[in-house]
């Protein structure tokens, strides 16, 4: 773990199934998140983004197992905890209080039987010694912070009484009420229309600046990445295939998969006769992973060398890519 990193994931491997027969969902995943920064974890559905976040939170389903690697988290007192191996008591102290998560779909994440005030207040009851009156006051403050109108009234309402955008703001308030040092946001804007999406992103940027927290932002939307990320880790088939500062990645994408993600973004002002360029094929099954590079069957740049295992290699000091042909691809992109 580096001296300043808040979170360092190193060689993380996660499998699903019964002991002795595990399908590997994460393959040697490594990335680092610095204090106050935003790291975007990007990839299409099935690439391993959400599994990575659940492993960090210690919320893998019962058939999910950490098979190797480490998840080093630096606490406020400077001590380092390996979240991959620590005991459940320590995880519960950290989860919610120091590391919080916004889940993908607020309607399925919020309990329909309890008011939003009760659900946010439960976090304070678990992690603070505030009495009921102080908890209620703090909940109202959080609702106002996330720009919920008439907060003192809204906290006594149920999730179904609110719009999708307001429910997402409630999820943000729930995640931030204990002032965590790390926020994991799992596609928090996917189900929202463009206007509300922009409002939520602006809100998250403002709260990050005010609270000084780090954000691990999980998404498949490269447009969102361009708005919010300081650094980007691109995932494919359970592995990181490219990792770079956001500006470098957009300026010189060096993995064919990253280039494919960028080429599939609708561009304002694009000629109506110009078709989007899709990535052919689909993410491989965990039970039938190709040898060597997992992206090779879908890659137009594939060569016989791609049948050999490949690891992240520095293309520049700050830009790493897992591709045998990255030098040729980078040169072609700048022709």
C-alpha positions in Angstrom: 0.0 0.0 0.0 1.4 3.4 -1.0 1.9 6.1 1.7 -1.1 8.2 0.8 -3.6 5.8 -0.7 -6.9 5.5 1.1 -7.8 2.2 -0.6 -5.4 -0.2 -2.4 -6.9 -3.3 -4.0 -4.1 -5.7 -5.0 -4.5 -9.0 -6.9 -8.1 -9.5 -5.8 -9.6 -12.7 -6.9 -13.3 -13.6 -6.3 -15.1 -16.8 -7.2 -18.7 -18.0 -7.0 -19.9 -21.6 -6.4 -19.2 -24.3 -3.9 -15.8 -25.0 -2.4 -13.8 -27.1 -4.9 -15.8 -25.8 -7.8 -15.6 -22.0 -8.1 -16.1 -19.9 -11.2 -13.6 -17.0 -11.1 -15.5 -13.7 -11.4 -12.5 -11.4 -10.6 -9.0 -12.1 -11.8 -6.2 -10.3 -10.1 -7.9 -7.0 -9.9 -5.7 -4.2 -8.7 -6.3 -0.4 -8.4 -5.6 2.4 -6.0 -7.8 5.3 -4.7 -6.2 8.5 -3.3 -7.8 10.7 -0.6 -10.3 13.2 -2.0 -10.2 11.7 -5.5 -12.7 9.9 -7.8 -11.8 6.6 -9.4 -14.3 5.4 -12.1 -14.6 1.7 -12.5 -15.9 1.3 -16.1 -17.1 -1.7 -18.2 -20.2 -3.3 -19.7 -22.6 -5.5 -17.7 -20.9 -8.7 -16.5 -17.4 -7.2 -16.4 -17.0 -7.4 -12.6 -17.6 -3.8 -11.4 -20.3 -4.5 -8.9 -18.6 -7.7 -7.6 -15.6 -5.6 -6.9 -17.6 -3.1 -4.8 -19.4 -5.9 -2.9 -16.1 -7.5 -2.1 -14.8 -4.2 -0.7 -18.0 -3.8 1.4 -17.9 -7.4 2.6 -21.3 -8.0 1.1 -20.7 -10.8 -1.3 -23.5 -13.3 -1.5 -23.1 -16.6 0.4 -21.8 -18.4 -2.7 -19.2 -15.7 -3.3 -15.7 -16.2 -1.9 -12.5 -14.0 -1.9 -10.0 -16.5 -3.3 -6.9 -14.3 -3.0 -5.4 -10.8 -2.9 -5.9 -7.9 -0.5 -8.2 -4.9 0.0 -6.1 -2.5 2.1 -8.1 0.4 3.7 -6.3 3.2 5.6 -8.4 4.3 8.6 -8.5 7.9 10.0 -6.0 7.0 12.7 -3.5 5.8 10.1 -3.9 2.1 10.7 -4.4 -0.2 7.8 -7.1 -2.9 7.6 -7.2 -5.7 5.0 -11.0 -5.8 4.3 -10.5 -9.1 2.5 -9.5 -11.0 5.6 -10.6 -9.0 8.6 -13.3 -10.2 11.0 -17.0 -9.3 10.5 -17.0 -7.2 13.7 -14.4 -4.9 12.2 -16.2 -4.8 8.9 -19.4 -3.7 10.6 -17.7 -0.9 12.4 -16.2 0.4 9.1 -19.2 -0.3 6.9 -21.6 2.7 6.9 -19.4 4.8 9.2 -16.2 5.0 7.2 -17.1 3.3 3.9 -20.6 3.7 2.5 -22.3 2.7 -0.7 -25.1 4.0 -2.9 -26.7 1.0 -4.6 -27.9 1.0 -8.2 -31.7 1.0 -7.8 -33.0 3.1 -4.9 -36.6 1.6 -5.1 -35.3 -1.9 -4.4 -32.6 -0.7 -1.9 -34.9 1.4 0.3 -37.3 -0.5 2.6 -40.9 0.3 1.6 -42.2 -0.5 5.1 -40.2 2.3 6.9 -40.1 6.1 6.4 -37.0 7.5 4.9 -36.2 9.3 8.2 -36.2 6.0 10.0 -33.9 4.4 7.5 -31.4 7.2 7.5 -31.7 7.5 11.3 -30.8 3.8 11.7 -27.3 4.5 10.4 -26.9 7.1 13.2 -28.3 4.7 15.8 -25.8 2.0 14.7 -22.7 4.2 14.5 -23.2 7.2 16.9 -24.4 7.8 20.5 -26.9 10.5 19.4 -30.4 10.4 21.1 -33.6 10.3 19.1 -34.1 14.1 19.0 -30.5 14.6 17.9 -30.8 11.9 15.2 -33.9 13.5 13.8 -32.2 16.9 13.7 -29.2 15.3 11.9 -31.5 13.5 9.4 -33.2 16.8 8.5 -29.8 18.5 8.0 -28.8 15.7 5.6 -32.0 15.9 3.6 -31.4 19.7 3.3 -27.8 19.0 2.3 -28.9 16.8 -0.6 -31.5 19.4 -1.6 -34.7 17.7 -0.6 -37.4 20.4 -0.3 -39.5 20.6 2.9 -37.0 18.2 4.6 -38.8 18.3 7.9 -41.9 16.9 6.3 -40.3 14.5 3.8 -38.4 12.5 6.4 -41.8 11.1 7.6 -42.7 9.9 4.1 -42.2 6.5 2.5 -40.1 5.8 -0.5 -43.0 5.2 -2.8 -44.2 8.8 -2.1 -41.1 10.2 -3.9 -39.9 10.5 -7.4 -36.9 8.5 -8.7 -34.6 11.5 -8.4 -35.7 12.2 -4.9 -35.2 8.5 -3.9 -31.7 8.7 -5.3 -31.0 11.8 -3.1 -32.4 9.9 -0.1 -29.9 7.1 -0.9 -27.1 9.7 -1.0 -28.2 11.1 2.3 -28.3 7.6 3.8 -24.8 6.9 2.6 -23.3 10.2 3.8 -25.1 10.7 7.1 -22.1 9.3 9.1 -19.6 11.3 7.0 -17.7 8.4 5.5 -14.2 8.8 4.1 -15.0 6.6 1.1 -18.2 6.5 -0.9 -18.9 3.7 -3.4 -21.5 4.7 -6.0 -22.8 1.8 -8.0 -24.3 3.3 -11.2 -26.2 5.9 -9.1 -27.6 7.7 -12.2 -28.6 4.7 -14.5 -32.3 4.8 -13.9 -32.6 8.7 -14.1 -33.4 11.0 -17.0 -30.6 13.2 -18.3 -31.6 16.3 -16.4 -31.9 14.6 -13.0 -28.6 12.7 -13.8 -26.8 16.0 -14.2 -28.3 17.3 -10.9 -27.1 14.1 -9.0 -23.6 14.4 -10.5 -23.4 18.0 -9.5 -24.6 17.2 -6.0 -22.0 14.4 -5.6 -19.2 16.7 -6.7 -20.3 19.4 -4.3 -20.6 17.0 -1.4 -17.3 15.4 -2.1 -15.6 18.8 -2.0 -17.4 19.9 1.2 -16.7 16.6 3.0 -13.3 15.7 1.5 -14.2 12.1 0.8 -13.0 9.8 -1.9 -15.4 8.2 -4.4 -15.3 4.9 -6.2 -17.8 5.5 -9.1 -19.1 2.5 -10.9 -20.6 3.0 -14.3 -20.8 1.9 -17.9 -21.4 5.4 -19.2 -18.2 7.0 -20.5 -19.9 10.4 -20.7 -20.4 10.3 -16.9 -16.8 9.3 -16.5 -15.6 12.3 -18.4 -17.6 14.6 -16.0 -16.7 13.1 -12.7 -13.5 11.0 -12.7 -9.9 11.8 -11.8 -8.7 8.4 -12.8 -10.3 5.5 -14.7 -9.9 1.7 -14.4 -11.5 -0.2 -17.3 -12.8 -3.7 -16.5 -13.4 -6.6 -18.9 -14.3 -10.2 -18.0 -13.3 -9.7 -14.3 -9.9 -8.0 -14.9 -8.6 -4.5 -15.2 -7.5 -4.0 -18.9 -6.5 -0.3 -18.7 -5.9 2.1 -15.9 -5.0 5.8 -16.4 -5.8 9.4 -15.4 -9.1 10.4 -17.0 -7.6 13.0 -19.3 -4.9 10.5 -20.5 -7.4 7.7 -21.1 -9.7 9.9 -23.3 -6.7 11.4 -25.1 -4.9 8.1 -25.8 -7.1 5.0 -25.2 -4.6 2.1 -25.5 -6.8 -1.0 -25.2 -9.1 -2.1 -28.0 -11.9 -2.5 -25.5 -11.5 1.0 -24.2 -11.5 2.3 -27.8 -14.7 0.4 -28.5 -16.4 1.9 -25.4 -15.5 5.4 -26.6 -16.5 4.7 -30.2 -19.9 3.7 -29.1 -20.8 7.0 -27.5 -23.3 9.1 -29.3 -21.7 12.4 -30.4 -23.7 15.7 -30.5 -23.8 17.0 -34.0 -23.0 13.6 -35.5 -24.2 13.2 -39.1 -27.4 11.2 -39.2 -25.9 8.9 -41.8 -23.0 8.0 -39.6 -23.7 4.8 -37.6 -22.4 4.1 -34.1 -19.7 1.5 -34.0 -20.7 -1.4 -31.7 -18.4 -3.9 -30.1 -19.2 -7.2 -31.7 -20.0 -10.3 -29.6 -20.5 -10.5 -25.8 -18.6 -10.8 -22.6 -17.4 -14.5 -22.3 -18.9 -16.9 -19.9 -17.0 -17.5 -16.6 -17.2 -21.2 -17.4 -15.6 -20.8 -20.9 -13.0 -18.1 -20.7 -10.7 -17.9 -23.8 -7.0 -18.5 -23.4 -4.8 -15.5 -23.0 -6.5 -12.2 -23.5 -10.2 -12.5 -22.7 -11.1 -9.7 -25.3 -9.3 -11.4 -28.2 -12.4 -13.1 -29.7 -14.0 -9.7 -30.1 -10.9 -7.7 -31.1 -10.1 -6.5 -34.6 -6.4 -6.1 -33.6 -6.0 -9.7 -32.3 -2.8 -11.6 -33.2 -1.5 -15.0 -32.3 0.3 -13.4 -29.4 -3.1 -12.7 -27.8 -3.5 -16.4 -26.9 -0.9 -15.9 -24.2 -1.8 -14.5 -20.7 -1.3 -10.7 -20.5 -1.0 -8.4 -17.5 -1.1 -4.6 -17.0 2.0 -3.0 -18.5 3.0 0.7 -18.2 2.4 2.4 -21.6 3.6 5.6 -19.7 4.5 6.0 -16.0 0.8 6.8 -15.2 -1.0 4.8 -17.9 -1.2 1.0 -17.7 -2.7 -1.4 -20.3 -3.1 -5.1 -20.6 -2.7 -5.7 -24.3 0.1 -7.3 -26.4 -0.4 -4.8 -29.2 -0.9 -1.6 -27.3 2.1 0.2 -28.8 0.8 -0.3 -32.4 -2.8 0.7 -31.3 -1.6 3.9 -29.6 0.4 4.8 -32.7 -2.5 4.2 -35.0 -4.8 6.3 -32.8 -2.5 9.3 -33.3 -2.0 9.0 -37.0 
